[in-house]
Amino acid sequence: MKNIKILIEQATAQLASLSKTPFLDAELLLAHVLKKNRTYLFSHSEKVLSSDEYEHWQYLIAQRCLQVPVAYLTGEKSFWNLDLMVNEHTLIPRPETELLVEIILEKFGQNKNIELLDLGTGSGAIALAIAKEKPHWKISAVDFSADALKVAKMNAEKNNIHNVEFFQSDWFFSIKNKFDIIVSNPPYLDEHDPHLLTEEIRHEPRSALVANKKGLADIETIVDEARFYLKSGGALLVEHGCEQGETVRDLFAFYGYEEIETLLDLAGLERVTLARGKI
């Protein structure tokens, strides 16, 4: 039986043509098998796996060779300062989505009594990251998928967060209240977008990725209907594709929003547009 060092070297070579991060993938998967952190792999590089551990390891590497995302294989993904459970019913939270959290905390963090709605919460990443930072805010998080909501609720329990209420809704259909902030990372890919063929995305739930009208249908629905669920002067923030910024700003303007601006992600790409409803 081979030790940790050799297993990682072999898996890295095996994944080299299939992943942009083969070494990291191998480490994460082996750490998951051993129920240890990655530091353990360095300090115990001569350790030999048990037969059960080795069998589990071989299965995970085989699945990764089929380009199943590491997050789905380990069942977890880090986002902001949280460790989140994920599965095939949820999108895998991405670093660029942390921009939504950053903007909200920067622009509204000084306010003590905020009511916030997270539309299409998925794993709960946005709502829970904000709730962790602002335990006195009142946060609602909705999703059309009952399976996704189960994951989000488990993530709230896992991270000991108690100020988020989860419920099922098709966008605003079941919403009764008005909010200071509405935030969403909706589906925004066109059905012919080549990104849908990439190794990671093609395993994720298509309904959480693709929208009609060249990826803009759900964004337009949110921008249109949010006006009736925002308090006077409340803010709407929407994540969108890097080439959709101008069109999204036009939608905000068409539906009467004010103080419209688009912010860039860490790659310098237009990623989040925000505005205020009329006072």
PyMOL commands that set and color helices and strands:
alter all, ss='L'
color gray80, all
select helices_A, chain A and resi 4-15+22-34+38-43+51-65+70-74+95-108+125-133+146-158+194-197+201-203+206-208+212-215+217-226+245-254
alter helices_A, ss='H'
color red, helices_A
select strands_A, chain A and resi 76-79+82-85+115-119+138-143+164-168+179-184+230-239+258-264+270-276
alter strands_A, ss='S'
color yellow, strands_A
deselect
rebuild
show_as cartoon
